[in-house]
Amino acid sequence: MHVRPLLWAIASFLLTARRAVATTNTTGLCGEKEPIHTGYLNELYYVFYETRQFPSDHTPLVIWLSGGPGCSSLVGMLFENGPCSVGEDSSVAKINPSSWTNAAHMVYIDQPRGTGFSPPRIDRENWYESDVAADLVGFLDAFYDAYPFLATNDLYVFGESYAGHYVPDFVFALLHRPVSVATSPHADQIVKNLKGMGIGNGLTSPSAMYGTAGEFAEGLTKGQIKASAPDTVAQCYDGIERCQVAVHGGFGDCSKLGPCDHLMSDLLVQAHANNLNYYDLRAQCHNDDLFKLCYRFTPLYNFLNAPSTRATLGIQGKTWIPCNHDVFTHYARFDYFSESEVKVANILDHGIRVLIYAGDQDMVCNWKAQDKWTKDMVWTHQTAFAQQQLGTYVYNKAAVGEMRQYDGLSFLRVYQSGHMVPFDQPEVALDMFARFVTNRL
């Protein structure tokens, strides 16, 4: 693990330097009623929406982290679960009735540095997820300074995709902040507030993801996409194991694991040849979009770079793009293939509840991989959890998924959804989220 005390000491020393004045904007983006706050804390840009409902000391505070690495959390805010929605066909924002602000205060953070509207990192050549975690801990300390009325509200951390790394790293860092550098007056209270974390279609276990991807895609597409040879899968497994030794030993570069790269690139090429969206195999890939990410993100790009939007969000200078390739390259070099379920196990054993959910049409971070690693993960209740059968998840009198649950761990497969569950199944996603953050799941 790369949680280096020196980084924490530097972060603590710079505590006063990283504060920025948060702004409150009353106009909003789409006529939404939620109070909106924006600004920069610890060199990270954020948007904070207060709850759509009447707030109280019991209203949960939820941090949202999109993945990538290098993809803006404003994609999550405006494409998935925020108060306003910008779709694939129009650059006009509309009210989202299934906003997660129906159940919580929501904070969307553009991270790591360089992502979205956040300024780039220029202080070092090598970037690790421990740097991301330290930056997020510093952000949260500064956030509580800026918004002291939230000091005792329950705290949750959610994210998707590469946030399968970010979320457990961040929560683990909050739980294990070194005493010698825990200078924040909020450190103890944050741990008391911390109640749970959630990951949607996450890259948490690369070995599970790469090991199941081909078979999953071949089955779901009825042979349109063919799985890689078993030898390639075995070689990929071996490479990931060696990568863990190299990265956690503080040496080595895991950006190139040939068999794994070949395995996934082969699947992506086949999906492209069949005009399939590899994030949602039910849909076509929109290769005509400016950003070549299968979805139409150009309307969102136009909306967030419009002068009126930038004025509301307090932005000057930087042009917004959905995903930053430079950030991806730097973080993928060292930590992409690291296995994060060890931290998830530690978090569970600290009494923090964990929700792992997955749309079942996503090839990139497929649901069978999530099911596998949650059963294989070594923690106090591993055997009991793995022995539970998948039970039907019901919303509005309809079966919309299936769930395995024991003690603090819940795994939910969401039917007819791709990589972004709140985008594909917004009502189901809100129901799942609201039940989890109110301890009713």
C-alpha positions in Angstrom: 0.0 0.0 0.0 1.2 3.5 -0.8 -0.1 5.4 2.1 3.1 7.2 2.9 3.3 9.2 6.1 5.4 11.9 4.4 2.5 12.7 2.0 0.1 12.9 5.0 2.5 15.2 6.8 2.8 17.5 3.8 -0.9 17.5 3.4 -1.4 18.4 7.0 1.2 21.2 6.9 -0.5 22.7 3.9 -3.9 22.6 5.6 -4.4 26.3 5.7 -3.1 26.9 2.2 -5.6 24.7 0.5 -8.8 26.5 1.7 -10.8 28.3 -0.9 -13.9 30.4 -0.6 -16.9 28.3 -1.6 -19.6 30.1 -3.5 -23.4 29.7 -3.2 -25.4 30.1 -6.5 -29.1 30.6 -6.3 -29.8 30.5 -10.1 -28.9 26.8 -10.5 -28.5 25.0 -13.8 -32.1 23.9 -14.7 -34.4 25.6 -12.3 -33.7 23.1 -9.6 -34.8 24.0 -6.0 -31.7 22.5 -4.3 -29.2 25.1 -3.0 -26.0 24.7 -5.0 -22.5 25.4 -3.8 -19.4 25.4 -5.9 -15.7 26.1 -5.5 -12.2 24.7 -5.0 -11.0 23.0 -1.9 -7.5 21.4 -1.7 -7.1 22.2 -5.4 -10.1 20.1 -6.3 -13.2 21.5 -8.0 -16.6 20.4 -6.5 -20.3 21.0 -6.8 -22.3 20.5 -3.6 -26.0 20.2 -3.8 -28.1 20.2 -0.6 -30.9 17.8 -0.4 -34.2 18.2 -2.4 -36.1 17.3 0.8 -36.3 19.2 4.0 -32.8 18.9 5.5 -32.1 17.7 9.0 -29.2 16.5 11.1 -30.1 13.0 9.9 -29.8 13.8 6.2 -26.8 11.8 4.9 -23.9 13.5 3.2 -22.7 11.6 0.1 -19.4 12.0 -1.8 -19.6 11.0 -5.5 -16.5 10.0 -7.4 -16.6 9.1 -11.1 -14.0 6.8 -12.6 -11.6 6.8 -15.5 -9.1 7.4 -14.1 -9.5 11.0 -15.2 -13.3 11.2 -15.8 -15.1 14.2 -14.3 -17.7 13.6 -11.6 -19.8 16.2 -13.4 -20.6 13.3 -15.8 -22.2 11.5 -12.8 -23.9 14.7 -11.7 -25.4 15.7 -15.1 -25.6 12.3 -16.9 -26.7 10.1 -14.0 -27.9 11.1 -10.5 -27.8 14.9 -10.0 -30.7 17.3 -9.7 -30.3 18.3 -13.4 -29.9 16.1 -16.4 -28.2 16.7 -19.8 -29.0 13.8 -22.2 -27.3 12.6 -25.3 -29.6 14.6 -27.7 -29.7 18.1 -26.3 -27.4 20.6 -24.5 -30.3 21.8 -22.4 -30.4 20.8 -18.7 -33.7 19.4 -17.4 -34.9 18.5 -13.9 -34.1 14.9 -13.0 -36.9 13.5 -10.9 -34.7 10.6 -9.8 -31.9 12.7 -8.4 -30.1 11.3 -5.5 -30.7 14.6 -3.7 -34.1 13.1 -3.0 -32.4 11.1 -0.3 -29.1 13.0 0.6 -26.8 15.9 0.3 -24.6 15.2 -2.7 -21.0 16.4 -3.3 -19.4 15.8 -6.8 -15.6 16.1 -6.8 -13.5 16.4 -10.0 -10.5 14.3 -9.0 -7.7 13.3 -9.4 -6.1 16.7 -10.0 -6.3 17.6 -13.6 -9.8 16.0 -14.0 -12.7 18.1 -15.2 -12.4 21.6 -13.8 -9.7 20.8 -11.3 -6.2 22.2 -12.0 -3.5 19.7 -13.0 -0.9 18.1 -10.7 2.5 19.5 -11.3 4.4 18.6 -8.0 5.6 15.1 -9.0 6.2 12.8 -12.0 4.7 9.6 -10.5 1.1 9.6 -9.3 -0.4 6.9 -7.1 -3.8 6.2 -5.7 -2.4 7.0 -2.3 -2.0 10.6 -3.6 -5.6 10.6 -4.7 -6.7 9.4 -1.2 -4.6 12.0 0.6 -6.0 14.7 -1.6 -9.5 13.6 -0.9 -8.9 13.4 2.8 -7.6 17.0 2.6 -10.6 18.0 0.6 -13.0 16.5 3.2 -11.2 18.3 6.1 -11.5 21.6 4.2 -15.2 20.8 3.3 -16.2 20.5 6.9 -14.4 23.8 7.6 -16.5 25.4 4.9 -19.8 23.7 5.9 -19.8 23.2 9.6 -23.5 22.6 9.7 -22.8 19.1 8.3 -20.3 18.2 11.0 -22.4 15.3 12.5 -24.4 14.0 9.5 -23.8 10.4 8.4 -21.2 10.2 5.7 -21.2 7.9 2.7 -18.8 7.6 -0.3 -20.1 6.4 -3.7 -18.6 6.0 -7.1 -18.4 3.9 -10.2 -16.0 2.3 -12.7 -12.4 3.1 -11.7 -13.9 4.4 -8.4 -13.7 0.7 -7.6 -10.2 1.8 -6.7 -10.9 5.3 -5.5 -13.7 4.6 -3.1 -12.0 1.9 -1.0 -8.7 3.8 -1.0 -10.4 7.0 0.3 -12.5 5.2 2.9 -9.5 3.2 4.0 -7.4 6.4 4.3 -10.1 8.0 6.5 -10.1 5.0 8.8 -6.3 4.7 9.0 -5.1 8.3 9.1 -1.8 8.3 10.9 -2.2 9.7 14.5 1.0 11.6 14.2 -0.3 13.7 11.3 -4.1 13.7 12.0 -4.1 17.4 12.8 -7.5 18.0 11.4 -10.1 18.8 14.2 -12.5 16.8 12.1 -10.5 13.5 12.0 -12.3 11.7 14.8 -15.7 13.0 13.9 -15.3 11.9 10.3 -14.7 8.3 11.4 -17.8 8.5 13.6 -19.9 9.9 10.7 -18.7 7.3 8.2 -21.4 4.7 7.7 -21.0 3.2 4.3 -19.6 3.1 0.8 -21.0 2.0 -2.6 -19.4 1.0 -5.9 -21.2 0.7 -9.2 -19.7 -1.5 -12.0 -16.3 -0.9 -10.4 -12.8 -1.9 -11.2 -12.1 -3.3 -7.8 -10.6 -6.7 -8.7 -8.8 -6.6 -12.1 -8.2 -10.4 -11.9 -11.9 -11.1 -11.5 -12.8 -8.6 -14.3 -10.3 -9.8 -16.8 -10.9 -13.4 -15.9 -14.7 -13.2 -16.6 -14.9 -10.6 -19.4 -14.6 -12.9 -22.4 -16.9 -15.6 -21.3 -19.5 -13.0 -20.1 -19.4 -11.1 -23.4 -19.6 -14.3 -25.5 -22.6 -15.5 -23.6 -24.5 -12.1 -23.6 -23.9 -11.5 -27.4 -24.7 -15.1 -28.3 -21.3 -15.5 -29.9 -21.0 -12.1 -31.7 -18.0 -11.5 -29.4 -15.6 -14.5 -28.8 -13.8 -15.1 -25.6 -10.0 -15.2 -25.5 -8.1 -18.5 -25.3 -7.8 -19.9 -21.8 -4.0 -19.6 -22.0 -4.3 -15.8 -22.5 -6.5 -15.5 -19.4 -4.1 -17.6 -17.4 -1.2 -15.4 -18.5 -3.2 -12.3 -17.6 -3.8 -13.7 -14.1 -0.1 -14.4 -13.7 0.8 -10.9 -14.8 -1.7 -9.3 -12.3 -0.2 -11.3 -9.5 3.3 -10.2 -10.3 2.1 -6.6 -10.6 0.8 -6.7 -7.0 4.3 -7.6 -5.8 5.9 -4.9 -7.9 3.6 -2.1 -7.0 3.2 -2.8 -3.3 6.9 -3.2 -3.1 7.4 0.3 -4.4 9.0 -0.6 -7.7 7.8 -1.6 -11.2 5.5 -0.3 -13.8 2.2 -2.0 -14.4 1.0 0.0 -17.4 1.8 -2.8 -19.8 0.6 -6.3 -19.0 0.6 -7.8 -22.5 -1.8 -10.7 -22.1 -4.4 -8.5 -20.2 -4.1 -5.7 -22.7 -4.5 -8.2 -25.6 -7.5 -9.9 -23.9 -9.4 -6.6 -23.4 -8.4 -4.9 -26.6 -9.5 -8.0 -28.5 -13.0 -7.8 -26.9 -13.2 -4.1 -27.6 -12.2 -4.5 -31.2 -14.9 -7.2 -31.6 -17.5 -5.0 -30.0 -16.5 -2.1 -32.3 -16.8 -4.4 -35.3 -20.3 -5.3 -34.3 -21.1 -1.6 -33.6 -21.9 -2.6 -29.9 -21.5 -0.2 -27.0 -19.0 -2.2 -24.8 -20.4 -0.3 -21.7 -23.9 -1.5 -22.6 -24.1 -4.4 -25.0 -27.8 -3.7 -25.7 -26.9 -0.5 -27.4 -25.0 0.8 -30.4 -21.7 2.6 -29.9 -21.9 6.3 -31.0 -18.5 6.4 -32.8 -19.5 9.7 -34.4 -19.3 11.5 -31.0 -16.4 13.9 -30.5 -15.0 11.9 -27.5 -15.3 8.4 -28.9 -16.5 6.9 -25.6 -19.6 5.2 -27.2 -22.0 7.6 -25.5 -22.9 11.0 -26.9 -21.0 13.3 -24.5 -20.7 16.3 -26.9 -24.0 17.9 -25.7 -22.7 17.7 -22.1 -19.4 19.2 -23.3 -21.3 22.1 -25.0 -23.4 22.7 -21.9 -20.6 22.8 -19.4 -18.5 25.1 -21.6 -21.3 27.5 -22.2 -20.7 31.0 -20.7 -23.9 30.9 -18.7 -23.1 27.5 -17.2 -19.5 28.5 -16.4 -20.7 31.6 -14.7 -23.1 29.6 -12.5 -20.4 27.1 -11.6 -17.8 29.8 -10.9 -15.4 28.6 -13.6 -12.7 30.6 -15.2 -10.2 29.5 -17.8 -10.2 25.7 -18.1 -12.2 24.0 -20.8 -14.1 21.0 -19.5 -13.8 17.6 -21.1 -15.4 14.4 -19.9 -12.2 12.4 -19.5 -8.6 13.5 -19.3 -6.2 11.1 -21.1 -3.1 12.5 -19.4 -4.6 11.8 -15.9 -5.6 8.3 -17.1 -2.0 7.6 -18.3 -0.3 8.7 -15.1 -2.6 6.8 -12.7 -3.0 3.7 -14.9 0.8 3.3 -15.0 1.2 2.1 -11.5 -2.2 1.3 -9.8 -4.6 0.2 -12.6 -4.0 -3.5 -11.9 -3.9 -3.3 -8.1 -6.4 -5.4 -6.3 -8.6 -3.2 -4.0 -10.8 -5.9 -2.4 -8.2 -6.3 0.5 -9.1 -2.7 1.5 -12.8 -3.4 1.1 -12.4 -6.4 3.5 -10.7 -4.2 6.1 -13.4 -1.6 5.7 -16.1 -4.2 6.3 -14.3 -5.5 9.4 -14.3 -1.9 10.7 -18.1 -2.1 10.7 -18.6 0.1 7.6 -21.4 -1.1 5.3 -20.6 -1.8 1.7 -22.9 -1.9 -1.4 -21.5 -3.3 -4.7 -24.0 -2.9 -7.5 -23.7 -3.7 -11.2 -25.7 -3.3 -14.4 -25.8 -6.6 -16.1 -25.2 -5.4 -19.7 -21.8 -3.9 -19.1 -18.8 -5.7 -20.7 -16.0 -3.5 -19.3 -16.8 -4.0 -15.6 -19.2 -6.9 -15.9 -21.5 -8.0 -13.1 -20.2 -11.6 -12.9 -16.8 -10.2 -11.9 -18.4 -8.2 -9.1 -20.3 -11.3 -8.0 -17.1 -13.3 -8.0 -14.8 -11.0 -6.1 -17.4 -10.3 -3.4 -17.7 -14.0 -2.8 -13.9 -14.7 -2.9 -12.9 -11.7 -0.7 -11.4 -12.8 2.6 -13.2 -11.1 5.5 -14.9 -12.1 8.8 -18.1 -13.2 7.2 -16.8 -14.5 3.8 -18.2 -18.0 4.1 -21.7 -16.9 5.3 -21.9 -14.3 2.6 -20.9 -16.7 -0.2 -23.4 -19.2 1.0 -26.3 -16.8 0.6 -28.4 -17.3 -2.5 -29.2 -14.4 -4.9 -32.7 -13.2 -4.0 -35.0 -11.1 -6.1 -34.8 -7.4 -5.7 -38.2 -5.8 -6.2 -39.1 -2.2 -7.1 -42.6 -1.0 -7.8 -43.9 -4.7 -7.7 -41.5 -5.7 -10.4 -38.3 -7.9 -10.3 -35.6 -5.5 -11.3 -32.5 -7.3 -10.1 -31.1 -9.9 -7.7 -29.2 -9.4 -4.5 -26.9 -11.3 -2.2 -26.5 -10.0 1.3 -25.0 -10.8 4.7 -24.0 -8.7 7.6 -22.6 -5.4 6.2 -22.0 -6.5 2.6 -24.6 -6.3 -0.2 -24.2 -7.3 -3.9 -26.9 -6.2 -6.3 -27.2 -7.1 -10.0 -29.4 -4.6 -11.8 -31.3 -6.0 -14.8 -31.2 -4.2 -18.1 -28.6 -1.7 -17.2 -25.1 -0.9 -18.5 -22.1 0.6 -16.9 -24.0 3.6 -15.5 -26.9 2.3 -13.6 -28.4 5.7 -12.6 -28.4 6.6 -16.4 -30.1 3.3 -17.5 -32.4 2.6 -14.5 -32.8 5.9 -12.7 -35.8 4.9 -10.5 -34.2 1.6 -9.5 -30.9 3.3 -8.7 -32.6 5.9 -6.5 -34.5 3.2 -4.7 -31.3 1.2 -4.0 -29.4 4.3 -3.0 -32.1 5.7 -0.7 -32.6 2.4 1.0 -28.9 2.0 1.6 -28.2 5.4 3.0 -31.1 5.1 5.4 -30.1 1.6 6.5 -33.1 -0.1 5.0 -31.4 -2.2 2.4 
